[in-house]
């Protein structure tokens, strides 16, 4: 072909391509700015923790498949708490899991960056808090969303319903994993309560869970009527499918206990223990923390006292008062009482009571005092029979933050290697080293109570 014709043909071809829109620039892909969103902007962990809570992060970019996006930690405000290399992001889809390993107690803001196609990026901040290392950390976990766990009931499949003494919300947790509750039930309206009931004890009979407030004055020695409450919830389902419905409530057990004690010679000093100005957590105070049913009974409940000791002096015994019509007390009926039981717990008082189907009891024993993480704690086995004394099976570790407060369930105590799960009340603990009590932390993801498994035999 002559050179002139080649030039004419090339020019014509270019005009045709342009007219039909088949140029390369017409097919160039454009990518939007990626997005990155955390399921919660706050996360807690523990130094030396295993299985700490995790966060999820959702990423997307218009024009790109989510699998093409990468998520990394690019900045930390406190490398001594957690560095960028301590952040692990797993998963390749639109939702990733973010886990953090803590190196020191305190707070760190961690910047997470998503990088998409076309070199476009976006960032978000994860506000992280790390509590100090604890003893038995390999067997420990953390229940977040509240820090004042005070009563717990096993509902099967490793799940547990937990009461909190700073609010009237019951929380369902997977007791085998750290993290937030899977379901909650706020009962303020059902209880008609303006303040917290101060839930301290719980016991299950069939599909009914009985819950009791502390019945005592508040920490300033002031009577608060909402604390004088016993109520029930009805359980349906089990495990993760557990559901609770409110049952009934009674508000006179404290008054009936005082009247009963006065009618029997004021043996336990309940009137003085409930007097205006009397602090409940004193050796001669008035404070209920344990609740469980008597052997073979669905109506007689053992009410266990943190205070007073009997007599109210060092080395005194722990007190149980049987309420023989607890099923009716929870409906507002006047309480009837059995013969009181005094247990030798080595000068300690009752922090929880729990029984299994075989009639074996565990008594969680601790001090009547408020200095919770320094005084001794112990577990005692008992057969629930008045006159039979309990036997110590384990001294519990102290010095770590939090007070041993709840027994989830009682294993077969005759079995070798039997293990029991306990829960702490961490409400008064300074978990992150800034002087703030856990109950006063502004973010529920940073509030937490600790669970720990112990081998008994």
C-alpha positions as CSV (number, residue, x, y, z in Angstrom):
1,X,0.0,0.0,0.0
2,X,1.3,3.5,-0.9
3,X,2.3,5.6,2.2
4,X,-0.4,8.2,1.5
5,X,-3.2,5.6,1.6
6,X,-1.8,4.2,5.0
7,X,-2.1,7.7,6.5
8,X,-5.6,8.2,5.2
9,X,-6.7,4.7,6.5
10,X,-5.2,5.3,9.9
11,X,-7.0,8.6,10.3
12,X,-10.3,7.0,9.3
13,X,-9.9,4.2,11.8
14,X,-9.2,6.6,14.6
15,X,-12.4,8.5,13.7
16,X,-14.4,5.3,13.8
17,X,-13.0,4.1,17.1
18,X,-13.7,7.5,18.6
19,X,-17.2,7.6,17.2
20,X,-18.1,4.2,18.6
21,X,-16.7,4.9,22.1
22,X,-14.1,2.1,22.0
23,X,-11.2,4.1,23.3
24,X,-9.2,2.9,26.2
25,X,-10.1,5.9,28.4
26,X,-13.8,5.2,28.1
27,X,-13.3,1.8,29.9
28,X,-11.0,3.1,32.8
29,X,-12.4,1.8,36.2
30,X,-12.9,4.4,38.9
31,X,-12.7,3.4,42.6
32,X,-14.5,5.2,45.5
33,X,-12.9,6.0,48.8
34,X,-13.0,2.9,51.0
35,X,-15.0,2.8,54.2
36,X,-14.0,1.3,57.5
37,X,-16.4,0.9,60.5
38,X,-15.9,-0.8,63.9
39,X,-18.6,-2.7,65.6
40,X,-17.6,-0.8,68.7
41,X,-15.0,1.9,69.0
42,X,-13.9,0.6,72.5
43,X,-12.2,-2.6,73.5
44,X,-10.6,-4.0,76.6
45,X,-8.0,-6.7,77.2
46,X,-5.7,-7.9,79.9
47,X,-1.9,-8.3,80.1
48,X,-1.2,-12.0,79.7
49,X,-4.9,-12.6,78.8
50,X,-5.9,-15.5,76.6
51,X,-9.0,-15.2,74.5
52,X,-9.6,-11.5,75.2
53,X,-12.6,-9.8,73.7
54,X,-12.3,-8.9,70.1
55,X,-13.9,-6.2,67.8
56,X,-15.2,-6.6,64.3
57,X,-14.5,-4.1,61.5
58,X,-16.5,-3.8,58.3
59,X,-14.7,-2.5,55.1
60,X,-16.0,-1.7,51.6
61,X,-15.1,0.2,48.5
62,X,-17.2,1.0,45.5
63,X,-15.8,-0.7,42.4
64,X,-13.8,-3.2,44.3
65,X,-14.4,-6.6,45.9
66,X,-13.9,-6.5,49.7
67,X,-11.3,-9.3,49.4
68,X,-9.0,-6.8,47.6
69,X,-8.9,-4.5,50.6
70,X,-6.3,-4.7,53.4
71,X,-6.6,-3.6,57.0
72,X,-3.6,-2.7,59.2
73,X,-2.8,-0.9,62.4
74,X,-0.6,2.1,61.5
75,X,-0.4,4.1,64.8
76,X,-0.6,3.7,68.5
77,X,-0.8,6.4,71.2
78,X,0.9,4.2,73.8
79,X,3.2,1.4,72.6
80,X,3.8,0.4,76.1
81,X,0.2,-0.7,76.4
82,X,-0.2,-2.1,72.8
83,X,1.8,-1.4,69.7
84,X,0.8,-1.7,66.0
85,X,2.5,-5.1,65.9
86,X,0.2,-6.3,68.7
87,X,-2.9,-5.8,66.5
88,X,-4.0,-8.9,64.5
89,X,-6.6,-8.5,61.8
90,X,-8.0,-11.7,60.4
91,X,-10.5,-12.5,57.6
92,X,-10.7,-11.5,54.0
93,X,-14.3,-10.6,53.4
94,X,-16.2,-7.4,54.2
95,X,-16.1,-8.1,57.9
96,X,-12.8,-8.7,59.7
97,X,-11.9,-9.6,63.3
98,X,-9.5,-7.4,65.3
99,X,-7.7,-8.7,68.3
100,X,-5.1,-6.9,70.5
101,X,-2.4,-8.3,72.7
102,X,-1.7,-6.1,75.8
103,X,1.8,-5.4,77.0
104,X,1.0,-3.0,79.9
105,X,-1.8,-1.6,81.9
106,X,-3.4,1.6,80.6
107,X,-5.0,3.1,77.5
108,X,-4.0,3.2,73.8
109,X,-5.7,4.7,70.8
110,X,-5.0,2.4,67.8
111,X,-5.4,3.7,64.3
112,X,-6.7,1.2,61.8
113,X,-6.3,1.9,58.1
114,X,-8.0,0.2,55.2
115,X,-6.2,0.4,51.8
116,X,-8.3,-0.1,48.7
117,X,-7.7,-0.3,45.0
118,X,-6.3,2.8,43.3
119,X,-4.2,3.5,46.4
120,X,-7.2,5.0,48.3
121,X,-7.3,4.7,52.1
122,X,-9.5,5.5,55.1
123,X,-8.9,5.2,58.9
124,X,-10.7,4.7,62.1
125,X,-9.6,4.7,65.8
126,X,-10.0,1.8,68.3
127,X,-9.9,3.0,71.9
128,X,-8.2,0.2,73.8
129,X,-7.8,-0.4,77.5
130,X,-5.7,-3.0,79.2
131,X,-6.0,-4.3,82.8
132,X,-3.0,-5.9,84.6
133,X,-2.0,-9.5,84.6
134,X,-3.8,-11.8,87.1
135,X,-3.1,-15.1,88.7
136,X,-4.5,-18.2,86.8
137,X,-4.7,-16.1,83.7
138,X,-4.8,-19.2,81.4
139,X,-8.1,-20.1,83.1
140,X,-9.5,-16.6,83.1
141,X,-11.9,-14.7,80.9
142,X,-13.8,-11.4,81.0
143,X,-17.5,-10.6,80.9
144,X,-17.8,-7.0,79.6
145,X,-20.7,-4.6,79.6
146,X,-20.8,-4.2,83.4
147,X,-18.2,-4.6,86.2
148,X,-20.2,-5.4,89.3
149,X,-21.2,-9.1,88.8
150,X,-22.8,-10.2,92.0
151,X,-24.9,-13.3,91.3
152,X,-24.8,-16.0,88.6
153,X,-27.0,-18.8,87.4
154,X,-26.1,-21.6,85.0
155,X,-28.6,-21.9,82.1
156,X,-26.9,-24.7,80.2
157,X,-24.5,-25.0,77.3
158,X,-21.8,-23.0,79.1
159,X,-24.1,-19.9,79.3
160,X,-24.8,-18.0,82.5
161,X,-27.2,-15.3,83.5
162,X,-25.4,-12.7,85.6
163,X,-26.9,-10.1,88.0
164,X,-25.1,-6.8,88.7
165,X,-25.4,-4.9,92.0
166,X,-25.2,-1.5,90.3
167,X,-28.2,-1.8,88.1
168,X,-31.4,-3.9,87.6
169,X,-30.3,-5.5,84.3
170,X,-29.8,-9.2,83.9
171,X,-27.2,-10.3,81.3
172,X,-26.8,-13.5,79.4
173,X,-23.1,-14.5,78.7
174,X,-21.3,-17.2,76.9
175,X,-19.3,-18.3,80.0
176,X,-16.7,-20.0,77.8
177,X,-15.7,-16.9,76.0
178,X,-14.7,-13.3,76.8
179,X,-17.0,-10.6,75.5
180,X,-20.2,-8.7,75.7
181,X,-23.6,-10.2,76.8
182,X,-25.5,-11.9,74.0
183,X,-28.8,-10.7,75.5
184,X,-29.9,-8.4,78.3
185,X,-33.1,-7.8,80.3
186,X,-33.6,-4.4,81.9
187,X,-36.1,-4.9,84.8
188,X,-36.4,-1.4,86.3
189,X,-39.9,-1.0,85.0
190,X,-41.1,-4.4,86.0
191,X,-39.6,-3.9,89.5
192,X,-40.9,-0.4,89.8
193,X,-37.5,0.5,91.0
194,X,-36.0,4.0,91.0
195,X,-32.6,2.8,92.2
196,X,-30.7,-0.5,92.0
197,X,-32.0,-3.5,93.9
198,X,-28.4,-4.3,94.7
199,X,-28.7,-7.9,93.5
200,X,-26.5,-10.1,95.6
201,X,-27.9,-13.6,95.4
202,X,-29.7,-16.0,93.1
203,X,-31.0,-19.6,93.1
204,X,-32.8,-21.6,90.5
205,X,-35.7,-24.1,91.1
206,X,-37.0,-25.7,88.0
207,X,-37.6,-22.8,85.5
208,X,-37.8,-20.2,88.2
209,X,-34.8,-18.1,89.3
210,X,-35.1,-16.3,92.6
211,X,-33.1,-13.1,93.0
212,X,-32.4,-11.1,96.2
213,X,-31.2,-7.7,96.9
214,X,-28.7,-7.1,99.7
215,X,-31.5,-6.0,102.0
216,X,-29.1,-3.7,103.8
217,X,-28.5,0.0,103.9
218,X,-26.4,1.6,101.3
219,X,-22.7,2.3,101.8
220,X,-23.5,5.5,103.6
221,X,-25.8,3.8,106.0
222,X,-28.9,5.1,104.4
223,X,-32.0,2.9,103.9
224,X,-33.0,2.5,100.2
225,X,-36.3,0.7,99.8
226,X,-35.4,-0.8,96.4
227,X,-32.8,-3.0,98.1
228,X,-35.5,-4.7,100.2
229,X,-36.5,-6.8,97.2
230,X,-36.8,-10.5,96.4
231,X,-38.0,-11.2,92.9
232,X,-38.3,-14.0,90.3
233,X,-37.8,-14.6,86.6
234,X,-39.0,-17.5,84.6
235,X,-36.6,-19.3,82.3
236,X,-37.5,-20.6,78.8
237,X,-35.0,-22.3,76.5
238,X,-31.4,-22.9,77.4
239,X,-27.9,-21.9,76.4
240,X,-27.7,-19.1,73.8
241,X,-31.5,-19.5,73.3
242,X,-32.3,-18.6,77.0
243,X,-35.1,-16.2,77.5
244,X,-36.2,-14.6,80.8
245,X,-39.6,-13.2,81.7
246,X,-40.3,-11.2,84.9
247,X,-42.3,-13.1,87.5
248,X,-43.2,-11.5,90.9
249,X,-41.6,-9.4,93.6
250,X,-41.8,-9.0,97.3
251,X,-40.5,-6.1,99.4
252,X,-40.7,-7.1,103.1
253,X,-38.0,-9.7,103.8
254,X,-35.7,-7.3,105.5
255,X,-38.5,-6.1,107.8
256,X,-39.6,-9.7,108.6
257,X,-36.0,-10.7,109.4
258,X,-35.7,-7.8,111.9
259,X,-39.0,-8.6,113.5
260,X,-38.1,-12.3,113.8
261,X,-34.8,-11.5,115.4
262,X,-36.3,-9.1,117.9
263,X,-39.0,-11.7,118.8
264,X,-36.2,-14.1,119.5
265,X,-34.1,-12.0,121.9
266,X,-32.3,-9.9,119.3
267,X,-29.7,-12.6,119.0
268,X,-28.2,-11.3,115.8
269,X,-28.6,-7.6,116.2
270,X,-30.6,-7.1,113.0
271,X,-32.4,-4.0,114.3
272,X,-29.1,-2.3,115.1
273,X,-27.6,-3.6,111.8
274,X,-30.4,-1.9,109.8
275,X,-30.5,1.3,111.9
276,X,-30.1,4.6,110.2
277,X,-26.4,5.4,109.8
278,X,-25.3,1.8,110.1
279,X,-22.9,0.8,107.3
280,X,-23.9,-2.7,106.0
281,X,-20.4,-4.1,105.5
282,X,-19.3,-4.1,109.1
283,X,-18.8,-7.1,111.4
284,X,-22.0,-6.2,113.1
285,X,-23.8,-4.9,110.0
286,X,-26.6,-6.4,108.0
287,X,-25.9,-7.6,104.4
288,X,-27.2,-10.6,102.5
289,X,-25.1,-12.1,99.7
290,X,-26.0,-15.8,99.4
291,X,-29.2,-17.5,98.3
292,X,-29.8,-21.2,97.7
293,X,-32.5,-23.8,98.4
294,X,-32.3,-26.3,101.2
295,X,-31.7,-30.0,100.4
296,X,-34.6,-31.5,98.6
297,X,-36.8,-28.4,99.0
298,X,-38.4,-26.0,96.4
299,X,-39.7,-23.7,99.1
300,X,-37.1,-23.4,101.9
301,X,-34.3,-21.1,100.9
302,X,-31.1,-20.5,102.7
303,X,-30.3,-16.8,103.1
304,X,-26.6,-16.3,103.6
305,X,-25.2,-13.3,105.4
306,X,-22.0,-11.4,104.7
307,X,-22.7,-9.5,107.9
308,X,-23.0,-9.9,110.8
309,X,-20.7,-12.6,112.0
310,X,-21.9,-14.6,115.0
311,X,-20.8,-13.3,117.5
312,X,-19.7,-10.1,115.8
313,X,-16.0,-10.5,116.5
314,X,-12.9,-11.9,114.8
315,X,-13.3,-15.6,114.5
316,X,-17.1,-15.4,114.5
317,X,-19.3,-17.8,112.5
318,X,-21.2,-17.2,109.2
319,X,-24.9,-17.0,109.4
320,X,-27.7,-18.7,107.4
321,X,-31.3,-18.0,108.1
322,X,-33.7,-20.5,106.4
323,X,-36.8,-18.8,104.8
324,X,-39.3,-21.7,104.7
325,X,-41.8,-20.0,102.3
326,X,-39.5,-18.3,99.8
327,X,-41.9,-19.1,97.0
328,X,-44.5,-16.9,98.7
329,X,-42.1,-14.3,100.0
330,X,-41.3,-13.5,96.4
331,X,-45.0,-12.6,96.0
332,X,-45.1,-10.3,99.0
333,X,-46.2,-12.7,101.7
334,X,-44.8,-12.4,105.2
335,X,-41.7,-14.6,105.7
336,X,-41.6,-17.7,107.9
337,X,-38.3,-18.8,109.3
338,X,-36.6,-22.0,110.3
339,X,-33.8,-22.6,112.8
340,X,-30.8,-20.5,112.0
341,X,-27.5,-22.2,110.9
342,X,-24.1,-21.0,112.0
343,X,-21.1,-22.2,109.9
344,X,-17.5,-22.2,110.9
345,X,-15.7,-20.7,107.9
346,X,-12.5,-19.7,109.7
347,X,-13.8,-16.3,110.6
348,X,-15.1,-15.6,107.1
349,X,-18.6,-14.9,106.1
350,X,-20.8,-15.9,103.1
351,X,-20.3,-14.4,99.7
352,X,-22.3,-17.0,97.7
353,X,-24.0,-20.4,98.1
354,X,-24.6,-22.9,95.4
355,X,-26.0,-26.4,95.3
356,X,-26.0,-29.1,92.6
357,X,-28.7,-31.7,91.9
358,X,-26.8,-34.2,94.0
359,X,-27.3,-32.0,97.1
360,X,-23.6,-31.0,97.2
361,X,-23.0,-27.3,98.2
362,X,-20.2,-24.9,97.7
363,X,-19.9,-22.0,100.0
364,X,-17.8,-19.0,98.7
365,X,-16.4,-17.5,101.9
366,X,-14.9,-14.0,102.2
367,X,-14.5,-11.1,104.6
368,X,-17.4,-9.0,105.8
369,X,-15.2,-6.0,105.1
370,X,-15.1,-3.8,102.0
371,X,-11.3,-4.2,101.3
372,X,-12.2,-7.0,98.9
373,X,-8.9,-7.8,97.1
374,X,-6.7,-8.2,100.1
375,X,-8.6,-10.3,102.7
376,X,-8.8,-14.1,102.4
377,X,-11.2,-16.0,100.3
378,X,-11.9,-19.7,100.3
379,X,-14.3,-22.4,99.0
380,X,-15.9,-24.8,101.4
381,X,-17.9,-27.9,100.6
382,X,-21.0,-28.7,102.6
383,X,-24.0,-31.1,102.6
384,X,-26.6,-28.4,103.5
385,X,-27.5,-30.1,106.8
386,X,-27.8,-28.0,109.9
387,X,-25.2,-29.1,112.5
388,X,-22.9,-30.5,109.8
389,X,-19.8,-28.2,109.4
390,X,-18.3,-27.4,106.0
391,X,-14.9,-28.5,104.9
392,X,-12.4,-26.1,103.2
393,X,-11.5,-27.4,99.7
394,X,-9.6,-24.4,98.3
395,X,-7.9,-21.2,99.3
396,X,-8.6,-18.6,96.6
397,X,-5.9,-16.2,95.3
398,X,-6.0,-12.6,96.5
399,X,-4.2,-9.4,95.6
400,X,-5.6,-9.2,92.1
401,X,-8.3,-6.6,91.4
402,X,-11.9,-7.6,92.2
403,X,-13.7,-9.6,94.8
404,X,-14.7,-13.3,94.4
405,X,-18.5,-13.0,94.4
406,X,-20.3,-15.8,92.5
407,X,-20.2,-19.5,92.0
408,X,-21.7,-20.4,88.5
409,X,-22.5,-24.1,89.3
410,X,-21.3,-26.9,91.5
411,X,-19.6,-29.9,89.8
412,X,-19.6,-33.4,91.3
413,X,-17.4,-32.8,94.3
414,X,-16.5,-36.4,94.6
415,X,-15.0,-36.5,91.1
416,X,-11.2,-36.3,90.6
417,X,-10.3,-33.0,88.9
418,X,-13.6,-31.4,89.4
419,X,-13.6,-27.8,88.2
420,X,-15.7,-24.8,89.2
421,X,-16.1,-21.4,87.6
422,X,-16.1,-18.3,89.8
423,X,-16.9,-14.7,88.9
424,X,-15.5,-11.5,90.5
425,X,-17.1,-8.2,91.2
426,X,-14.6,-5.7,89.8
427,X,-16.8,-2.6,90.4
428,X,-14.4,-0.9,92.9
429,X,-11.2,-1.9,91.1
430,X,-8.9,0.5,89.3
431,X,-8.5,-1.7,86.3
432,X,-6.5,0.6,84.1
433,X,-4.3,2.5,86.5
434,X,-5.9,5.9,86.2
435,X,-7.7,6.0,89.6
436,X,-11.1,5.4,88.1
437,X,-13.2,2.7,89.6
438,X,-14.6,0.2,87.0
439,X,-18.2,1.0,87.9
440,X,-17.5,4.6,86.9
441,X,-15.9,4.0,83.5
442,X,-17.8,5.8,80.8
443,X,-17.8,3.0,78.2
444,X,-19.4,-0.4,78.9
445,X,-16.8,-2.2,76.8
446,X,-14.2,-1.2,79.3
447,X,-16.3,-2.4,82.3
448,X,-15.8,-6.0,83.0
449,X,-15.9,-8.8,85.6
450,X,-13.5,-11.7,85.6
451,X,-14.3,-15.4,85.4
452,X,-11.8,-18.1,86.5
453,X,-11.9,-21.9,86.5
454,X,-10.4,-23.7,89.5
455,X,-9.6,-27.4,90.0
456,X,-11.0,-28.6,93.4
457,X,-9.6,-32.1,93.7
